[in-house]
Amino acid sequence: MGAYMKNILNREAGDKPYQGAFANVNKKEYTFEKNKEAEIVDFDAVFDKLALRDGMTISFHHHLRNGDYVLNMVMKEIHDRGVKDITIAASSLFECHKDLVDMIEDGTVTEIYASYISGPIAHAISTGKLKNVAYITTHGGRPRSIMEGELKIDIAFIGAPSIDGTGSIDGSTGPSACGSLGYAVADAMCAETVVAITDNFIDTCENPDIGSGFVDYIVKVDAIGDPTGIVSGTTQVTKDPIGLKIARDTANLIDALGLIDNGFSMQTGAGGISLAVAQEVKYKMVDKNVKGSFGSGGITGYFVEMLGEGLFDSLQDVQCFDIEAVKSTAINTNHKKISGSKYANPNDDCVAEKLDCVILGASEIDKNYNVNVTTGSDGIILGGSGGHADTATGADVTIITSKLFNARISVVVDEVRTITTPGEVVDILVTEYGIAINPKREDLIEKLKNNNKIKLKSIEELYDIATKLTGKPKIKEKSDEVVAYSVFRDGTILDAISKV
């Protein structure tokens, strides 16, 4: 089944059940020192120098998101040279990478590891076109597997917005600036060979994401991507009245739990409701004269504003979700660029496990609080964990926010189609019809039991409300053929994804 088929047994109870798996781990200070001298070569010549062979594992990062050019240009060259049976180890794959579909069909690409997969590639995997199963990891699990030697990368291709002659790479400057390059750091440290592809040479890299000594070859091209493609999806505060109500209720809940205090740390997603929660929390922080310690994760301009207003000491940024965040990484010393390992690797001293609160979304959540953000109700892959399971496990309080139903489909179901994040680490669901707290979190229930302003319901009650309004959905049967696995941050297989 590949590098990830591992299970952690005999978990010990921690604050959350899955946290117990890491409770007694000696956190590591990873030091991977290389002293390579980077060689500058042109695009065609570098492939003559690389020891290309069938069956290789090659990696890419996704910080240019849907504006990335690097993966397609590299894979076209590899395809044209007739190399087959390639494993792609990408941090994420987007619509712009649809050229891979033809290579999946002709056997150039036979296996994929990624933390998020969308668009035509996701459809191709879901319908069984990939020869081997795909592994959909977490953002923290990916660097863990690379740095622990489970996932071995032969060649890492790194899109470098700026690079100097020593091979130091900066993601915050240049015509294709994308901000933090956090997900490329483990690849640079651990890959057998590292190729940096750039459209911007500079004399000296002042603020490197990746230091000197790791790059073997530097290749100059006309453009490595289109930064406007970084903004893919909703990155604006919702204006929908229902979404705004959910956001206000969530902020009131966070306050009622006593979390909004000096030193407060949080992460939200980049969706409309999540950003509205951040806005409502901001108002409360201002009213209470509270200064938080940090905001983390994929950073948007909204968090940059909060930093500028002195509401946080720092931002801990593993990837930028919009151009304002990219600009901030270049000029603000308190906007810290961190590696994927420092963000969420459970064996590292990671930011995810220092969060007081995380606000996350769900396409489905079941009565056991298992969350699915990997597949749709039809079974087609629509994304993946990213940092969902990492931060849900690490944060003291994990809150899922969602409308109770969309397009007459309930978010609360009997059983999720695919487990992305196990219910053991999910604490609260906030909907417009009420707030459900996981019965395992007796401490949270105790804090809120006499609070008349917090409208508590059981998740079963929310399910009943939704099914009365929408009807009980027909469950699409799963086939016996497995096309992908949903993988937890420690390497545990959480669920199998069946062919559609």
N, C-alpha and C positions, 0 to 999 in steps of 0.2 A: 504493500500500500504506500510505500514511499517514506520519506524522512519523518513525517509527522505522526506515524502510527504509534503513539506512545500514550500511556495512561498513568496518571498519578493516583496511586492507591493509598488507602489508609489515611485519608485526610483528617487533620486534627481541627477541632472547632476554633475559629477565630471570631472576630467581630462579625464577619460574614462567613458562611461555610466555605466558600471557595478561597477566601483570603487565608484560611487555615493551611492551605497547601503551601503557602509561602511564608508562614509565620516564623519558621525556624531556619529559613534560608539565610546563609551568610551573603549579604548583598555584595556584589563584586564591583571593584573599580577596574573597569576594562582599560587596558593599555595595549594597543596594537601599534608598534612602532615600525615603520618602514623607512628606508633611506634610498628610495629610488630616484634616479635622475630622469626627469621627463624628457622624452624625445618628441620633437615637433615634426609631424609628417602630414602629408595630404590624405584626403579621405580614401582614395583607392589604395594608396600604398600601405595604409595601416592594416588593411585586410590581408595583404600579402605577408605582413610580418606576424600576424596572429596565427596561432596554430589551430585553425578551424578544423573541426572534425564532427562527424555525426555523433549525436548523443550528448552534446555539450549543454551546460546550464549557463544562461546569460541573463544579466539583470538590467533593469531600468528603474528610474524613479519618476514620479508623477507630478512634480511641483508646478509644472506648466499646465497640468490638468488637461482640459480639452483643447488647449493650444499647443500641445507638444508635437514637435516634428521629429525628434531624435529616434524614437522607436521605429517609426515607419522607414526612415532613411537607412537605418542599420539593417533592419530585417529584409528590406528589398535587396540589399547587397548580398547578404547571407543566402537568401533564396536564389539569386542569380548565379551564385557560385555552386549551387547544387547541394548544399549541406542540409542534412535531414535529421529528424528525430530530436529537435531542439526542445529543451525545457526553458520556458520563459518564467523568470522570477522577477515580476514587476511589483512595485509597491501598490499600484492600482492601474486599471485599464479603463479607458473611456471610449466614447463614440468615435473620437478622432483616430483611434487605433484599429478601425474596421478592416484595414488591409490585412490584418492577421487572419481573417476568416478564410481567405483563399489558401493561406499557408497551413491552416489547420486542416483544410479539406485535402490538400495534396501531400500531407505528411511531413512538411517542413517543421511544423510545431506539433508536438505530441503530448506535452504536459505543461500545466500552468500553475504557478503559485502567485497569489495576489491577495491583497486585503480588501479590495473592492473591484467589482467587475460590472460594467454596464454596457448598454448598446448592443451592436451586432455580435460582439464576441460572447457576451452573456447569453444571447439567444442561441448561438452556435453550440456552446457548451451544454445548455439546457436541452437541446434537441439531439444530443449524442454525437456531435461531429468530431469532438476531440478524442483522439485514440485512447488516452489514459485519463483517469479522473483528475479533476482540478482540485486544488486545495485553497479554500478561502480562509485566510488567516486573520489575525488582528494586527493592528499597527505595532503593538508591543511584542506580539509573538513572532513577527517577522525578524526584527533584529536579534531577538533572543535565539532563534533557530540558526541564524547566520553566525552569530558570535560564539555560540556554543558548539558550532561545527556540525549541526544536523543538516543544514542546507548549505551545500558547498557550491560556490559560484566560480565558474571558470573565467568568465570575462564580464566585468561590470562596465556598462556604457553610461557615463554620467553627463547629462546636459549641464554645461557650465556657463552661466550667464556672464561671468568674468573670471579670468585666470591669468596668473603671472607665470614667468619662466620657471619658477620652482615647482609649479603644479598646485599652488594654493588656489582654492576656488571660493569665490564669493557669489552668493545668490542674489544679493541686494542691489547690484549695480549692473549697468550694461543695457543694451536695447531690448534684451529678453529677460530682464530682471523678474524674479518670481519670489524673492524673499528667502525665508529659511529653506535650507536643503536638508532638513533633518532626516528624511527617509533614505538619503543616499549615503549617509555616513558609514553605516555598517558595511555596505557594499564596498566602499573605498578601502575600509580597513581590512576586509577579509577576503576579497576576491583575489584569485591567482593573478589576474591581469586587469588593469584599470585603464580605460580609454576615456579621456575627457574630450567632449565635443563642444566647441565654443564658437561664438560669433563676436567675441570681444576679448582681445589681449590687453592687459594692463601692465604697467611697470612693476607695481607692488600691490599686493592684496593686503589691505589694512585690517579687514574684518572677516577673516576666512571662516567659512562653514566647514571646510575640509582643508587641513593644513598641508604643508609641503611633505614630499617624500612618498606619497601614496600613488601618484599617477605615473603610469608607464609611458603613455602616448598622449599627446595633445594634437587634436585635429581641428583645423579652422574651416568653418562652413559659412555660408551666407547668413543663415538664420537657424537658431535651434528651436524657435517656437514663436507663438503669438501670445503675448501676456494677457490680451483681452479674454483669452479662453480660460484664464484662471477663474473668472467669475462664471461658474456653471451652476445653475440652481438659484434658489431664492436666498439672497443675502440682505434683505430689507425687512425691517420690523413689519409684521402683518398689520393690515388695516381692517381685517375682518373682525366684526364685533364679537363673534364667538371665540376666535383666537385670542383677542384682547382680554376677554373674561377669564379664559384659562390662564393667561399670563398673570393677571392680577391675583387670581386665587393661588397660583403657585408661589408668587412673591410673598403673599400673606402667610402661606404655609411655612416657607423658609424662615420668615421672621418669627412665627409662632414657635418654631423649633429652637429658637435662640441662636441660630447660625449667623445672623447678620450682626457681627461684632468685630472689633479691631482684630486684624489678622485673618479675616475671612478669605477663603479661597474658593474659586468656582470655575466651572467650565460649562459653556452652552454650545449647542450646535449652531450651524449657520442658517437654519431655517427660520421662517417668519415668526412662529410662536416662540421658539427658543430665544430669538433676539428680543422679542417683546418681554419675555421674562427678565432678561438682562436689564432692559430699560426700567421695568418696575422695581427690580432690586436696586438699581442705581438711585432711583428716587428715595428709597428707604435709607440707603447708605448716606445720602446727602442730608436727609432729615435727622438722622441719628448721629451725624458727624463721625461716621465710621470710615476707616481706611483699611482696605483689604491687603493681604500679602501678595497674592498673584491671581491673574487669570491665565488660563492655559488652553492648549489644544490648537486647532486650526483657528487662526485669529482673523477677525474682520475689523473694518474701520470703526465699528461701534466700540469694540474693546480698546482700540487706539484712543478714541475720544475719552473713555473712562480713565485710561492711564494719564492722558494729558490734563485731566481735571483733578488729578491727585487721588483718585479713588482706589488705586492699586499701587503697590511699590514697584511691581514689575509685571511684564507679560512673559510667559514661557511658551515660545512659539516654535512648533515643529513644522507647520506649513501655513502659508498665507492664503486666505480665501478671497481677497480682493486687492485692488491696486493700492488703496490707502494703507493697508497693512504692509504691503511690499515697501512702500515709500518710508514707512515708519521704521522698518528694520535697518534702513540705511542711515538714519539720522538720530535715532533715540537710543541712548545707551541703556535705558531701562527696559527696552524691548529686546529680550534675550532670545537668540536663536539656539535651539537645543536639538540634539540628535533624537532619532526615533527611540533609541535605547533609553536615553535620559527621560524621554516622555513617558514610556509605558512598558519597558522590558521588566517583567516581574523579578528578575534576578539582579537588576540594577537598582540604584537608589533613585527611583523614578518619581516624576512629578505626579503621575496618576494616583499614586497611593498616598499623596499628601493633600488631596482635594477634600474640602469639607462637603462640597455639594456638586453634583453634575446633573445637568438638564439634558435629557435625551428624547428622541422620538421613537416611533414604532409603526411598522405597517400592520403588525398583529401583536397582541399580547393575550396569553391564555389565563385560565383561572389559577394556574400555578405560577403566574408572573413571568413565565418564559417569554422572551421577546424575539420577534422575527423582523429583521431589516434586510434579509438576504434574498428572499424570494417573494413573488406575488402570490396571491391566492390560487393563481393558475399554475404555479410551480416554476415559472420562468425566473431566472436569476435577475434581480434588479439592483443589486449593490453588494453589500457585504458589511462585515463588522466595522472595518476601519478601527477607530478607537472606542467603539461602543462598549464591547465587553471589557476592555482594559479599564476604562474609567468607571464603569458600573461596579467592577470588582474593587477598585482602589478607593473610591470616594466613600466618605462616612455616610452620606445620604445620596441615594440614586433615585431620581425622579423622572418618570416618563410622562411627557405631556402630549395629549392628542385629543382631537375631537372624537367623541364616542363613535361616530360613524361618518363616513364620507361616501357620497354617491350610493347611499343606501347599503353600504357594506360596513358592518360593525368592526371596530378595531379590537374588541374583546371577543375571543373565540374559545371554543372548548379546548382545542389543541392547536398550537401554531403549526404552520406547514413546515417550517424549518427553525430550529433553535439557533439563534445567533448569540444571545446572551441568556445564560441560565437564570431561572427565576430565583434561585438562592441568593443572587446578588442584586436583585431589583427590589427596591423598597416601597415605592409609591407610584400610583397612577393618578394623574390629575386630568379630569375631563370636565366639560361644561355641565355635566349632570351630577358631579360629585367626585370625591377623592377617596381612593381605596389604598389602604396600607397593608403591606404583606404581613400576615399574622405572625411571621417569624420575628418581626421587629416590634416586640412587645414594649421596648423602651420608647419608641416613637408614639405608639398608641397611648401609652401612659401619659406622655407629655401633653397630648391633645384631647384627652377624654373629657375634660371640663371646659374646653374652648368652644363656645357656641358659634364663633365666627367661621370655624372650619367645618365644612359639610362632609362628614365622613359617611361612606357607604362601603359595603363589602364589594369585592370584585364580582361576586355572583349576582349582586343586585344590579350592578352596572350592565352585566351581561344580559340579565332579564329585561332591563329597560331597552337595550339596543335591539334584542330579538323581537320584542313586541312592536317596535317601530319599523324594523327592516325585514323581519322574518328570519328564519334560520337558514343560513346559506347552505347550498349543496356543496359537499366536500368532494373535490376532484380526487379520484383514486390515484395512488402512486404506483408507478411501474416498479418492477424488481431490478431494473438496470440503474446502477448508481453512476452519476456523471460528475459529482463533486462532493466534497466534504466541507462542513462548517467546523473550523478548528479553533479551539480555545487558546488562550495566550500561552499556556504551559505545554501545548502540543496535544492535549486531549481532543479526540474526535467527539464533538458535541452532537452532530447529526449528519445523516446522509441525504444528499439531494438527488432525487430520482429524475430519470429522463422524462421529458414531456413528450 
